[in-house]
Amino acid sequence: MSSALTSSIASRFENIVGSAFVQTEADAVADYGVEGLLPSAAVFPENAEQAAEIVKIAAREKFAVIPCGGRTSLSIGLAPSRYDVALDMTRLQGIAHYDPGDLTISVDAGMRLAELARILAEKNQFLPLVVPFFENATIGGAIASGLDSPLRHFYGTARDFLIGAEFVDGTGALAKSGGRVVKNVTGYDFHKLLAGSLGSLAVITRLNFRTYPVQPSRRGFLASFADEIHALAFMRELAASPLTPTLVEAISPEFAKLFLEEKSPVASLLLDVQAWTVCVGFEGSSEVCERYARDLGRLARMASTQDAISVHDSQFLSLLEILRGAPVSMSRAASRSVVLRLATLPGRLADLLRALRSFASSSWIPSAALIRSGSIVYFALLPREGDETATKQIAYFCKSVDSLHGQLEFNSSALFCPREWKSGFDSKAQVPESLDLQRRVKKAFDPNGTFASGRFAGGI
């Protein structure tokens, strides 16, 4: 947007939202930067209707819009090809509908996750969207970023408990999908496409969720193993058992050294940071939790555990907080960290993990790994400070991972990555057939290419 247009268009935005809610000053828009690009204006609509009017103007004037909330996840995704208007949705913070008896809630997109958790806790309920940036992220931003939760093992991802949404499409039209009740059998679940879309499809204005009751007790179980082979064997035995834990994560020794060795009160658990540790969470009555602990201990002994301990409520919640923020913590462990998220079938997990660790070792890059729910790998590359060969090493690693696509079935994305390396990882991860489908979905939601142009995988 040129400076000449800024004044003209800003006045039109002001007519919609008020002059106090349009910011064009350099200091104000600096907070909305995405991969070095800054918008010319940040606009704060009060409701869905105002957001729709702003999008209509942007579409007509061919301005690029990036919807945002707490701005915690703007570094995720590729650099936008253009960026004119930041559409800040944080003024939309109402509860449109809450039926505790029906376990459903409808909430505006700008409400922060922590505030929503507080409201639900008053009715002894919660939303299993335990994701990074929990204190500051908005509910709309959490859905759009696609970050997952350690609780996905039992409760699923956001797509599983997101039952409806209202949004503004790329033409400025108000739209909705799904409903406010769990049993919604009509129409298409278009709202599920919004999860992980990085704002590239629509402006989310309201979201409907199924909520869950808080159980009397939440506990954990930690089992240490000599290597990843035995740790993964234990996870397979657990998956084949009748047990239904809420959380199953495995962490590498490198991860444990970085994030668990000095964390209090988790440090009091005296974990073996030279071993692979499997973290299991479970919940229910005291009797149920005691039975879980006994059964897990038996399974761990059968899997040749080196050590196993039970973790009670407060310590488990502290551990859950560490696991919740793990992808972000990994991204901050080095000045130029790369955090990859790879998804594969459980039967392929061992081969994929072995290859990743081998490639990192061959590239002379320190690494750390977290395995989530038996099928997701968060793999961090942590180049040493001042290492001038890092770019060459990262390129070698990227090429090695690309060679795996012909041998293993998996999806990958660079969740956090320095800007100069992002496009390399992205181009190696995309399958032409899926890109074609994604482009068609983008065209259907946003025919003019107004939203988050270029941020999504494949530069969509």
C-alpha positions, 0 to 999 in steps of 0.5 A: 500500500503506497503512502498516498493510498494509506491516508485515503484507505485509512480514512475508510477504515476509520469510518468503519471501526473508529479512528482509535482503532486504525493504526498507521504509525511505524511504531504501532505496525512494527508489532505486526511484522511477518518475516521482515515485512510490515503492513501499512495499517493495523485495523481492529474490528469490533465484530464480524460485520466490521471485519467483513467490511474491511475485507471487502475494501481490501479485496476491491483495492487488491490489498493483502490482509493477514488476520491476527490475534495475540501475534504469538505464531506469526513466525510460523509459515513462509514469508508473505509475498505481500502484506498491506493490512494487519486485521487484529481480531482481539476486540472480539472477546465475547462468549456467544453461547455456553451450555455447561450441561450440553458441554458446548461453548461458542466463543469469539475468536479474539478471546485468549486461551487462558481467559477461556480456560478460566471461564470453563474452570468455573464449571469444572470443564476444560478445552483440551487445546493445551498448546504453546503460547497458552497465556497470550494466544487467542482462540482464533490464532491457536486454531489458525496456527495448527499447533497441537497439544500433548493431550491429542493422544486421547482428546484428538486435535482441535479438528476433533472438538471444533464443531462449528465456526463463523468466518469472513471469506475472501470476498467479505461475505459472512459465512458459517459451518457446522453448528453449536451442538456436538451432533451436527449431521448436515452439511460439510465440515468446512470449519475443519479446514481453518485449523492450521490454515495460517489465516490463508483461507478466511478471517475467523470470527467465532468458534464452537467447541465441545468441552470436557469435564475436569477429572478428579485426578491427573497423574503421570508415569515416567519410564526411562530406557537405554535407547529409542528402540526400547522406548518405542517398544514400550509405546507400542505395548502401551498402544496394544493394551486396554489402557487409554492414557491422555498423553504419551510422549517420548523425549530424547536425552538431548531434550531432557538435558535442555529442558528437564534437568534444571526445571523445578519442580520437575528437577526433583524427579531426578530423571536420567537425562542420559536415557530416553524417557517415555511420559504417560499421562492419565486421569480419573478417580484415585482408584483408576489412577492407582490401577493405571500406575500398577499396569504401567509399571508392569508394562515398563518392566516387560519393556526393560525399563531402567527406571520408572516413577509415578508423578502426582498431580502438581508435578504432572501439571508442571511436566505437562506445561513443559511438554505443551511449550516444547516446540517453542522451547526447542526453537529458542534453544539455539540462535538459529534453531530449526524445528521440524514437525513430521507425521508418519504411521506408527509402524514407520516411526522407528525408521523415520526417527533413526534416519533423522538422528543419523542425518543430523549426526552426519551433518554435525548438527546437535539435535533434540527430539520429542515423539508425540502420540506415537506418530508425530516427531518434533525434531530440532536442529540446533546449530552451534553459535557462530558455526559458519558451516551451518548453512551447508550442514542444513542444506545437507540435512534437508537434501537427506530428508528429501531422499526419504520420501521415496522410502517412507511415507510421512509429511513434514513442515518447518514449524520454526526456522530462520527465514533464509532456510524456510523455502528450502524445507518447504519445497522439499516437503510438498507433494504436487498432488496435494498442492493442487488440491490446496490451491483449489481450496484456497481459490474457493475460500479466497478467490482474490488471494486477499488473505496471507498471500504466500504464507501457507505451505507451497507459497499458497 
